[in-house]
Each structure stands twice: as structure tokens, then as C-alpha cells.
Amino acid sequence: MILSGALASMAFAAEPPSRFGVDAPQLARLGEFAVGVRTLHLVARDAVDVLGYDATRGTAPRRDRALTVDLWYPARPTPGAPAVYTASFPSEPPAPPVTFSVPGIAVRGAPAARPASFPLIVVSHGYSNDPAAMTWLTENLASKGYVVAAIRHDDPPITDRSKFAGPLLRRPLDIAYVTDTLRKTLAQEHLVDAARVALIGYSMGGYGALTAAGATLDPAGPPTQLVPGGLLQPYVRGALQQDGVAVKGLRAVVAISPAGGGTLAAWGPQGLLGIDIPLLLIAGDRDRTVDYASGARAIFDGAHRAHRYLLTFKNAGHSIGLSPAPDAMRSRLWDQDWFEDPVWRKERINAITAHFITAFLDAYVKGDADRAAYLNVPVSDSSGGGWPAAVAQGAYDSYSPATDGVTVWKGFQRSQAAGLELLQAEPSQEEP
């Protein structure tokens, strides 16, 4: 839900999370465009309703599936109050869900910037999350010349694990349907370039994005057992209908704290070989929700056919994909933990993540070769970078050039590159 008008401007004095502070790395800053936002309502016809599965009959009903999509886009500067985003997250049972609001920079219904056809980025949120909690990224990317479509997946509450089959089946199918639909309809509006499309997913959205990007589901894996009635089988590796879950012609995929590894073992030892486009993984190495070693790290090690990167926040946990906790989510630890990390300041996580996602998308979706310098870091451990006194340092907040003996990561201020690791691997035909 998006509010606007005088009430919105009176309610918020805080900075929108898409606008980062003075310690943000270089590419995190907002881009050249104003931002508009609108809401789309799509309907996937004759979709299987896995949560309506009748075990006695062994059948599941088919219904039209309504999907709401929030669309941020580069806009012409337009008078009007910026949007305020609202959503609700489940709280610790038996407490009811908590509703929160987030201030934005976008103007609802602003005219799109012209003439241009921008790259399309489809974003999938985490289990029981909402795009309102990811505007730190969606608005930021729109200001840089991307059309960003964030799906409201309408998940069952994460507190009811009996309905886990819903996101397991629907998440990649929703992503594939929305991506294929929007790349056609928005191209007809001359708003997007249908040939330049990428996916971003957080947590369960990471599972969905990786699957939609080509990672093939293991026919004998846990998801096929958890989804009743064999309803996932048409989409597993080797199935004739696998195209229904895979998006063709993608330029890149980003997965933040992705689910799908660990005990879920969604793709098995061979499935990750289906990803052959550039891949950026972002995770904390203390992720106790989806695990790091068997999650993001194992995905990085196993996706041999992709040019891939793994950005690790050392000592960070799972909750790195959302904005800083709104005030309404700070009264209970359960609610705050949706958003905040026990070690890292969230504004810092968001700024660093936006910096690297910008470099990655600019390089592989827009084709900006200059962005490779931000990804080809001089040292994999950011804390090991140096800025020798003999090299001109400029102002205190100067960004590192990562040249002439300076090994502080490019685009970071000399005192701010710490606690990170960035690994990179070239594609190969090697198999597990």
C-alpha cells in the first residue's frame, strides 16, 4: 500500500532508506533520475492452488492467481509528495501482525523519463515479506536508470509452517510469470528493453530467482517431497514443462541470503549447472536461517558455468536484505529481527549492497565495462586493503581509485572498507 499527500509528508522526517549517508561507497548514491512509482495488478490464469490440495482425492484446484506488482521507474521531476509505503509482517505468536510504514523518494504516477527503454529488474522478497521493506534498493536502482518490478507474493504467514509448500511451488512460477508478462507489456509502452532483464531475490526470493534463472530442481530433492501430490514434478530437472519455471534471455541474477541450500537442497549436486549467466551472491557468514556454508558459499562453489561473485559480510546474519527497522518494528525483538543484524548497522549493509548491485547490473545488464573495476577488487579481504602514505590521499572522504598501489576497494573511503570478502570465479565446464 502506498500513501501520499500532506499526511505522508507530516508523518515522516526520517531519511528514506534509498538515500544513504556520508559513509556509503561511491556507487550507492542516488542516480540522475527522479523516481516514479505505480502499482500493477496481474492475473496468472489457471494456476494450481497448492494450498488447496485435497489429500483424499489427490488433486489440487486451479484458480486464477492475482499478483500485485510495485513498479519503480526513472521519471521526470514532478511536483508532489513522495510516497509512503506500508506493509505488515507476522509477529511472534500469538501476537497479531505488525503494520509499519517506510518513507520514500518516489512520486506516485510521475511521468516516465523519455525517450528511453530501460533495463527491467524483477525483485522477489523473502518469506512473508513485502516490497515495502526493500525500497532501499528498488528506489535506488530506479534513480539509476532501471525499471524495477517488485512482486507481492502474498505468502502464507511464516509462523504457519504447514503451508511451506505454497512458497516452494509458487515463488519461481510467480517470478517467471511476472518477468515474461512485464517484458512484453512494458516493452510495448517503450518503458523497458525486453532484451535487458535481470532478477534479484532475497531469502525465499533468492531460491525463486535462482530457480527461474536456470538452476534446475532435483527430482528427488526435499522440495518435491514437501510439495504434495507431485505438483512440483512438472518443473524439476528433465521434465517437459520445465520451461514454465525458467526465464529465457536473462542478463544476470542477484541472490541475497538465498534459501535453497542446506537441508532444503533444492537443486542437488547438478542443478546449479543450469545457471550460465553472471551471478552475484550476497550473504552473511553467520546466517543461521538458511546457513552460509551450505547456502550461499555452496551455491558459489557449485554454479560452475556462471561468472560469479560472492560478497560476504563477516559476522552478519540473515536479515541483510531489508531496510532498517521502522519504528513500529522496534518494540519486540522478534519484529526488529526481521530487519536488523546483531553486528552490522543496517544502513551500512544496505549502502554496501547497493554499491555492489549497481556495479554488477551496470556491468552485465547495461554493458558498462568501466564498472568491472569495482568488482575486480585488489584484495579479496577488504580489511587487507591499504592506502600508502606516499600515494596522494585527497580529502578525508575521498574514494579509493584502487590504482597506483592503493588496494582499498575501489569506491570505498579509505577508513571504511572493513569486514567484507569478495570472491570471484570464472565460468567453466567443470561439474561437481
C-alpha positions as CSV (number, residue, x, y, z in Angstrom):
1,M,0.0,0.0,0.0
2,I,1.3,3.5,-0.8
3,L,0.1,6.7,0.9
4,S,0.6,10.2,-0.4
5,G,-0.2,13.8,0.2
6,A,0.1,16.1,3.2
7,L,-0.5,13.3,5.7
8,A,2.6,11.4,4.4
9,S,4.8,14.5,4.5
10,M,3.8,15.3,8.0
11,A,4.3,11.8,9.3
12,F,7.9,11.4,8.3
13,A,11.0,13.4,8.9
14,A,13.4,10.4,8.6
15,E,15.5,9.9,5.5
16,P,14.1,7.4,3.0
17,P,16.2,4.2,3.2
18,S,17.1,4.5,-0.6
19,R,19.2,7.6,0.2
20,F,22.4,6.6,2.0
21,G,24.7,8.5,4.4
22,V,28.2,10.1,4.1
23,D,30.0,6.8,4.7
24,A,28.3,5.0,1.8
25,P,30.6,3.7,-1.0
26,Q,30.6,5.5,-4.3
27,L,28.0,3.7,-6.3
28,A,25.4,3.6,-3.5
29,R,24.5,7.2,-4.1
30,L,21.2,8.0,-5.9
31,G,21.4,8.3,-9.7
32,E,20.5,11.1,-12.1
33,F,16.8,10.3,-12.4
34,A,13.8,11.3,-10.3
35,V,11.7,8.2,-9.4
36,G,8.1,7.4,-10.1
37,V,6.0,4.5,-8.7
38,R,2.9,2.8,-9.7
39,T,1.1,-0.4,-8.9
40,L,0.2,-3.1,-11.4
41,H,-2.4,-5.9,-11.0
42,L,-1.6,-9.1,-12.9
43,V,-3.5,-12.4,-13.1
44,A,-1.9,-15.7,-13.8
45,R,-4.7,-17.7,-15.3
46,D,-5.5,-21.3,-14.3
47,A,-2.7,-21.5,-11.7
48,V,-2.5,-24.6,-9.4
49,D,-3.6,-23.8,-5.8
50,V,-1.1,-26.0,-3.9
51,L,-2.6,-24.9,-0.5
52,G,-6.0,-26.2,-1.6
53,Y,-4.6,-29.7,-2.3
54,D,-7.1,-32.4,-1.3
55,A,-5.1,-35.4,0.0
56,T,-8.1,-37.6,-0.1
57,R,-8.7,-37.1,-3.8
58,G,-5.1,-36.4,-4.6
59,T,-5.9,-33.3,-6.6
60,A,-5.4,-29.5,-6.3
61,P,-7.8,-26.9,-7.6
62,R,-6.8,-24.5,-10.3
63,R,-7.6,-20.8,-9.9
64,D,-6.6,-17.5,-11.3
65,R,-3.8,-16.2,-9.2
66,A,-3.8,-12.4,-8.6
67,L,-0.4,-10.8,-8.2
68,T,0.3,-7.2,-7.3
69,V,3.5,-5.7,-8.5
70,D,5.0,-2.4,-7.4
71,L,6.8,-0.7,-10.2
72,W,9.5,1.9,-9.7
73,Y,10.9,3.6,-12.8
74,P,13.0,6.6,-13.9
75,A,10.8,9.6,-14.0
76,R,10.7,13.3,-15.0
77,P,10.9,15.6,-12.0
78,T,7.3,16.0,-10.8
79,P,5.7,18.1,-8.0
80,G,4.0,16.0,-5.4
81,A,4.5,14.4,-2.0
82,P,6.8,11.4,-2.0
83,A,5.2,8.0,-1.5
84,V,5.0,6.3,1.9
85,Y,5.0,2.5,1.8
86,T,3.1,0.4,4.3
87,A,3.0,-3.3,5.0
88,S,2.5,-5.9,7.7
89,F,4.8,-8.7,8.9
90,P,3.9,-11.6,11.2
91,S,4.9,-11.1,14.8
92,E,5.7,-13.8,17.4
93,P,2.5,-15.9,18.0
94,P,0.1,-15.2,19.5
95,A,0.7,-11.5,18.8
96,P,-1.0,-10.2,15.6
97,P,0.9,-9.0,12.6
98,V,2.6,-5.6,12.9
99,T,2.0,-2.8,10.4
100,F,4.8,-0.4,9.6
101,S,5.4,2.5,7.2
102,V,8.5,3.5,5.3
103,P,9.2,6.9,3.7
104,G,10.2,7.1,0.1
105,I,11.5,9.4,-2.6
106,A,9.2,8.3,-5.5
107,V,6.2,10.3,-6.6
108,R,3.2,8.1,-7.4
109,G,2.2,8.3,-11.0
110,A,5.0,10.6,-12.1
111,P,5.6,10.6,-15.9
112,A,8.3,8.3,-17.0
113,A,11.6,9.7,-18.3
114,R,11.7,9.8,-22.0
115,P,12.8,8.9,-24.6
116,A,14.4,5.7,-23.3
117,S,13.8,1.9,-22.9
118,F,15.3,1.0,-19.6
119,P,16.5,-2.4,-18.3
120,L,14.0,-4.4,-16.3
121,I,14.8,-5.8,-12.9
122,V,12.3,-8.2,-11.2
123,V,12.6,-8.4,-7.4
124,S,11.3,-11.2,-5.2
125,H,11.1,-10.6,-1.5
126,G,11.6,-13.1,1.4
127,Y,9.1,-15.4,3.0
128,S,6.2,-13.3,4.5
129,N,8.0,-10.1,3.5
130,D,6.7,-7.3,1.2
131,P,8.3,-4.9,-1.3
132,A,7.7,-2.0,1.1
133,A,10.7,-3.4,3.1
134,M,13.1,-3.3,0.1
135,T,12.7,0.2,-1.1
136,W,16.3,0.9,-0.1
137,L,17.1,-1.0,-3.3
138,T,14.1,-0.6,-5.6
139,E,14.0,3.2,-5.4
140,N,17.8,3.4,-5.6
141,L,18.0,1.4,-8.7
142,A,15.2,3.2,-10.4
143,S,17.1,6.5,-9.9
144,K,20.0,4.9,-11.8
145,G,18.0,4.1,-15.0
146,Y,16.3,0.8,-14.2
147,V,12.7,-0.2,-14.2
148,V,12.2,-2.3,-11.0
149,A,9.2,-4.6,-10.6
150,A,8.8,-6.0,-7.1
151,I,6.3,-8.8,-6.7
152,R,4.0,-9.0,-3.7
153,H,3.9,-12.8,-3.4
154,D,1.1,-12.9,-0.8
155,D,2.8,-15.7,1.2
156,P,1.1,-17.6,3.9
157,P,2.4,-16.5,7.4
158,I,5.9,-17.8,8.0
159,T,4.6,-18.8,11.5
160,D,2.4,-21.5,9.9
161,R,5.0,-23.9,8.6
162,S,2.2,-26.3,7.4
163,K,1.9,-24.0,4.4
164,F,5.5,-24.0,3.4
165,A,4.6,-25.8,0.1
166,G,3.0,-22.6,-1.1
167,P,6.2,-20.5,-1.5
168,L,8.2,-23.6,-2.6
169,L,5.9,-24.1,-5.6
170,R,4.7,-20.6,-6.3
171,R,7.9,-18.5,-5.8
172,P,9.7,-19.4,-9.1
173,L,6.5,-19.6,-11.0
174,D,5.4,-16.1,-9.9
175,I,8.8,-14.7,-10.9
176,A,8.7,-16.4,-14.3
177,Y,5.2,-15.3,-15.0
178,V,5.7,-11.7,-13.9
179,T,9.0,-11.4,-15.8
180,D,7.7,-12.8,-19.0
181,T,4.5,-10.7,-18.8
182,L,6.2,-7.4,-18.0
183,R,9.0,-7.7,-20.5
184,K,6.2,-7.8,-23.1
185,T,3.8,-5.2,-21.8
186,L,6.3,-2.7,-20.7
187,A,8.3,-3.0,-23.9
188,Q,5.1,-2.1,-25.7
189,E,5.0,1.0,-23.6
190,H,8.6,1.7,-24.7
191,L,9.4,1.8,-21.0
192,V,11.7,-1.3,-20.9
193,D,14.2,-3.0,-23.2
194,A,13.0,-6.6,-23.2
195,A,16.5,-7.8,-24.1
196,R,18.0,-6.4,-20.9
197,V,16.4,-8.2,-18.0
198,A,17.7,-9.4,-14.6
199,L,16.4,-11.0,-11.4
200,I,17.0,-10.1,-7.7
201,G,15.8,-12.3,-4.9
202,Y,16.2,-12.2,-1.1
203,S,15.9,-15.3,1.1
204,M,13.0,-17.3,-0.3
205,G,13.1,-14.9,-3.2
206,G,16.7,-16.0,-3.8
207,Y,15.5,-19.6,-4.1
208,G,12.9,-18.4,-6.6
209,A,15.3,-16.2,-8.6
210,L,18.0,-18.8,-8.9
211,T,15.4,-21.4,-10.0
212,A,13.9,-19.0,-12.5
213,A,17.4,-18.2,-13.7
214,G,18.1,-21.8,-14.7
215,A,19.0,-23.7,-11.5
216,T,17.1,-27.0,-12.0
217,L,15.2,-28.6,-9.2
218,D,16.3,-32.0,-8.0
219,P,13.5,-34.6,-8.9
220,A,14.3,-36.4,-5.6
221,G,15.1,-33.3,-3.5
222,P,13.3,-32.2,-0.4
223,P,11.0,-29.6,-2.1
224,T,9.5,-32.3,-4.3
225,Q,8.6,-34.2,-1.1
226,L,7.3,-31.2,0.7
227,V,5.0,-30.1,-2.1
228,P,2.1,-32.6,-2.1
229,G,0.6,-34.5,-4.9
230,G,3.7,-34.3,-7.1
231,L,2.8,-30.8,-8.0
232,L,6.4,-29.7,-8.3
233,Q,7.4,-32.6,-10.5
234,P,6.4,-30.9,-13.8
235,Y,9.1,-28.3,-13.1
236,V,12.0,-30.4,-12.0
237,R,15.2,-31.2,-13.9
238,G,14.3,-33.2,-17.1
239,A,10.6,-32.5,-17.0
240,L,8.9,-31.5,-20.2
241,Q,7.3,-28.4,-18.6
242,Q,10.4,-27.1,-17.1
243,D,10.1,-24.0,-19.3
244,G,7.2,-22.9,-17.2
245,V,9.6,-22.0,-14.4
246,A,12.7,-20.9,-16.3
247,V,13.0,-17.3,-17.7
248,K,14.8,-17.2,-21.0
249,G,17.2,-14.5,-22.1
250,L,18.2,-13.1,-18.7
251,R,21.4,-11.0,-18.5
252,A,22.1,-11.6,-14.8
253,V,20.8,-12.7,-11.4
254,V,21.4,-11.5,-7.8
255,A,20.6,-13.6,-4.7
256,I,20.8,-12.1,-1.2
257,S,20.9,-14.6,1.6
258,P,19.4,-17.2,-0.7
259,A,17.3,-20.1,0.5
260,G,17.6,-23.3,-1.4
261,G,20.8,-24.8,0.0
262,G,21.2,-26.5,3.4
263,T,18.6,-29.0,4.4
264,L,16.3,-27.7,1.6
265,A,18.8,-29.0,-1.0
266,A,16.5,-27.7,-3.8
267,W,18.8,-28.3,-6.7
268,G,21.0,-31.2,-5.7
269,P,24.6,-31.5,-6.9
270,Q,23.8,-30.9,-10.6
271,G,21.1,-28.3,-10.6
272,L,23.2,-25.2,-10.2
273,L,24.9,-26.0,-13.5
274,G,21.8,-24.7,-15.2
275,I,22.8,-21.1,-14.3
276,D,25.1,-19.9,-17.1
277,I,24.6,-16.1,-16.7
278,P,26.5,-13.8,-14.4
279,L,25.6,-14.4,-10.7
280,L,26.1,-12.1,-7.7
281,L,25.6,-13.8,-4.3
282,I,25.5,-11.6,-1.1
283,A,25.4,-13.2,2.3
284,G,26.4,-13.0,6.0
285,D,28.7,-15.8,7.2
286,R,26.7,-16.2,10.4
287,D,23.4,-16.8,8.7
288,R,21.5,-19.2,11.0
289,T,18.3,-19.1,8.9
290,V,19.5,-20.6,5.6
291,D,23.1,-21.3,6.5
292,Y,26.1,-19.8,4.8
293,A,28.4,-22.8,4.2
294,S,25.7,-25.0,2.6
295,G,23.9,-22.0,1.3
296,A,25.5,-19.0,-0.5
297,R,29.0,-20.4,-0.3
298,A,28.0,-23.8,-1.7
299,I,26.0,-22.1,-4.4
300,F,29.0,-20.0,-5.4
301,D,31.2,-23.2,-5.4
302,G,28.6,-25.2,-7.4
303,A,27.5,-22.8,-10.1
304,H,30.5,-23.6,-12.3
305,R,29.0,-22.4,-15.6
306,A,28.3,-18.9,-14.3
307,H,30.7,-15.9,-14.0
308,R,30.0,-15.5,-10.3
309,Y,30.8,-13.3,-7.3
310,L,30.2,-13.9,-3.6
311,L,30.1,-10.8,-1.3
312,T,30.3,-11.8,2.3
313,F,29.5,-9.7,5.3
314,K,31.7,-11.2,8.0
315,N,29.8,-12.0,11.2
316,A,26.4,-10.8,9.7
317,G,23.3,-13.0,9.8
318,H,20.3,-13.5,7.6
319,S,18.5,-10.2,7.8
320,I,20.6,-8.2,5.3
321,G,18.0,-7.8,2.6
322,L,15.6,-5.4,4.2
323,S,15.6,-1.7,5.1
324,P,16.4,-0.5,8.6
325,A,13.7,-1.4,11.1
326,P,10.8,1.1,11.0
327,D,9.8,2.5,14.4
328,A,6.7,0.2,14.6
329,M,9.0,-2.8,14.3
330,R,11.3,-1.9,17.3
331,S,9.0,-2.7,20.2
332,R,9.6,-6.5,20.2
333,L,12.9,-8.3,19.4
334,W,11.1,-10.7,17.1
335,D,9.8,-7.8,15.0
336,Q,13.1,-6.0,14.9
337,D,15.0,-9.1,13.9
338,W,13.1,-9.2,10.6
339,F,15.2,-6.1,9.7
340,E,18.3,-5.6,11.9
341,D,21.5,-7.5,12.2
342,P,23.1,-8.2,15.6
343,V,26.5,-6.9,14.5
344,W,26.2,-4.7,11.4
345,R,24.5,-1.3,11.2
346,K,21.7,-1.8,8.7
347,E,22.2,1.4,6.8
348,R,25.8,0.3,6.2
349,I,24.7,-3.1,4.9
350,N,22.2,-1.5,2.6
351,A,24.7,1.0,1.2
352,I,27.4,-1.6,0.5
353,T,24.9,-3.9,-1.1
354,A,23.5,-1.2,-3.3
355,H,27.0,-0.2,-4.3
356,F,27.9,-3.8,-5.5
357,I,24.5,-4.5,-7.1
358,T,24.8,-1.3,-9.0
359,A,28.3,-2.2,-10.2
360,F,27.2,-5.7,-11.2
361,L,24.0,-4.7,-13.0
362,D,25.7,-1.8,-14.8
363,A,28.4,-4.1,-16.0
364,Y,26.3,-7.1,-17.0
365,V,22.9,-5.7,-17.9
366,K,23.8,-2.2,-19.2
367,G,27.2,-3.3,-20.6
368,D,29.2,-0.6,-18.8
369,A,32.8,-2.0,-18.9
370,D,34.1,0.6,-16.5
371,R,32.1,-1.0,-13.7
372,A,34.4,-4.1,-13.7
373,A,36.9,-2.1,-11.7
374,Y,34.5,-2.1,-8.7
375,L,34.1,-5.9,-8.9
376,N,37.7,-6.8,-9.6
377,V,38.9,-5.9,-6.1
378,P,42.7,-5.8,-5.4
379,V,42.4,-8.0,-2.3
380,S,39.6,-10.4,-1.5
381,D,39.6,-9.4,2.2
382,S,38.5,-5.8,2.3
383,S,40.3,-5.3,5.7
384,G,43.6,-6.1,4.0
385,G,43.5,-3.2,1.6
386,G,45.9,-0.3,2.1
387,W,46.4,3.3,1.0
388,P,50.1,4.1,1.3
389,A,51.1,7.4,2.7
390,A,53.2,8.1,-0.3
391,V,50.1,8.0,-2.6
392,A,48.0,11.2,-2.8
393,Q,45.0,10.7,-0.5
394,G,42.9,13.8,-1.1
395,A,40.2,14.7,1.3
396,Y,39.3,12.6,4.3
397,D,36.3,11.2,2.5
398,S,38.0,10.5,-0.9
399,Y,37.0,7.4,-2.7
400,S,39.7,4.8,-3.4
401,P,40.9,4.6,-7.0
402,A,42.3,1.1,-6.4
403,T,45.3,2.0,-8.6
404,D,48.9,3.1,-8.1
405,G,49.5,0.9,-5.1
406,V,46.1,1.7,-3.4
407,T,44.5,-1.6,-2.6
408,V,41.5,-0.3,-0.7
409,W,38.5,-1.5,-2.7
410,K,37.5,0.9,-5.5
411,G,34.8,3.3,-4.5
412,F,35.3,2.9,-0.7
413,Q,36.6,5.7,1.5
414,R,40.0,4.8,2.9
415,S,38.7,4.2,6.5
416,Q,35.5,2.4,5.6
417,A,36.4,-0.8,3.8
418,A,36.4,-3.4,6.6
419,G,34.7,-6.7,7.4
420,L,34.0,-7.8,3.9
421,E,35.1,-10.5,1.5
422,L,34.5,-10.6,-2.3
423,L,35.3,-13.8,-4.2
424,Q,35.1,-14.1,-8.0
425,A,35.2,-17.2,-10.2
426,E,35.2,-17.5,-14.0
427,P,32.8,-19.9,-15.7
428,S,34.0,-23.4,-16.6
429,Q,32.6,-26.7,-17.7
430,E,33.7,-28.4,-14.5
431,E,31.0,-30.4,-12.7
432,P,30.6,-31.4,-9.1
